Amino acid sequence: MRWLQPVSEEQATEKVKGAYKKIKQALDCEFVPLVFQLVANYEEYLVHLWKQIESNLQSPVFTPLPPKIIDWVQRATNGWTS
């Protein structure tokens, strides 16, 4: 069985680096989440997957969800995640 290794930003091809840049900007984070580093082993799939996720993130249906999810998690855990 082959185990995937994460593709770091230093190891990434130019195409993957471009996707990583978009991912970090859209998610407003300084790092590329591990799931994307693993998918980067299949760079064409990473690019396709990110296009799909990015369009969902820009959807008016998705926009109000993160604050609602954070509120729900905090209530469900009695604030122990804070």
C-alpha positions as CSV (number, residue, x, y, z in Angstrom):
1,M,0.0,0.0,0.0
2,R,1.3,3.4,-0.9
3,W,1.2,6.1,1.7
4,L,0.9,9.7,0.5
5,Q,3.3,12.2,1.8
6,P,2.3,15.8,2.1
7,V,3.7,18.1,-0.6
8,S,5.3,21.1,1.2
9,E,5.3,24.5,-0.4
10,E,9.1,24.1,-0.9
11,Q,8.6,20.8,-2.8
12,A,5.6,22.0,-4.9
13,T,5.5,22.5,-8.6
14,E,4.7,26.0,-9.9
15,K,1.1,24.9,-10.6
16,V,0.7,23.6,-7.0
17,K,2.3,26.7,-5.6
18,G,-0.3,28.8,-7.4
19,A,-3.1,26.7,-5.9
20,Y,-1.5,26.9,-2.5
21,K,-1.4,30.7,-2.7
22,K,-5.1,30.8,-3.6
23,I,-6.0,28.4,-0.8
24,K,-4.1,30.5,1.8
25,Q,-5.7,33.7,0.6
26,A,-9.2,32.3,0.5
27,L,-9.0,30.6,3.9
28,D,-7.1,33.6,5.4
29,C,-4.4,31.4,6.9
30,E,-0.6,31.4,6.8
31,F,-0.3,27.7,6.0
32,V,-1.7,25.2,3.6
33,P,-4.0,22.7,5.4
34,L,-2.7,19.2,5.4
35,V,-5.6,17.8,3.3
36,F,-4.6,20.0,0.4
37,Q,-0.9,19.1,0.8
38,L,-1.9,15.4,0.5
39,V,-4.1,16.0,-2.6
40,A,-1.2,17.9,-4.2
41,N,0.3,14.6,-5.0
42,Y,-2.3,14.7,-7.8
43,E,-1.8,18.3,-9.0
44,E,-4.5,18.3,-11.6
45,Y,-7.0,17.0,-9.1
46,L,-5.9,19.6,-6.5
47,V,-6.5,22.4,-9.0
48,H,-9.9,21.0,-9.9
49,L,-10.9,20.4,-6.3
50,W,-9.9,23.9,-5.3
51,K,-11.9,25.5,-8.1
52,Q,-15.0,23.6,-6.7
53,I,-14.3,24.6,-3.1
54,E,-13.5,28.2,-4.0
55,S,-16.8,28.6,-5.8
56,N,-18.6,27.2,-2.7
57,L,-16.8,29.6,-0.4
58,Q,-18.0,32.5,-2.6
59,S,-21.6,31.3,-2.6
60,P,-24.1,33.5,-0.7
61,V,-25.4,30.3,0.9
62,F,-21.9,29.6,2.5
63,T,-20.9,33.1,3.5
64,P,-23.0,33.4,6.7
65,L,-22.2,29.8,7.9
66,P,-18.7,30.1,9.6
67,P,-19.9,32.4,12.4
68,K,-23.0,30.2,12.9
69,I,-20.8,27.1,13.1
70,I,-18.4,28.7,15.6
71,D,-21.3,29.8,17.7
72,W,-22.8,26.2,17.6
73,V,-19.4,24.6,18.5
74,Q,-18.9,27.0,21.5
75,R,-22.4,26.3,22.8
76,A,-22.1,22.6,22.3
77,T,-18.8,22.5,24.1
78,N,-19.8,25.0,26.8
79,G,-17.0,27.2,25.5
80,W,-14.1,24.9,26.3
81,T,-12.7,25.5,22.8
82,S,-12.2,29.2,23.5
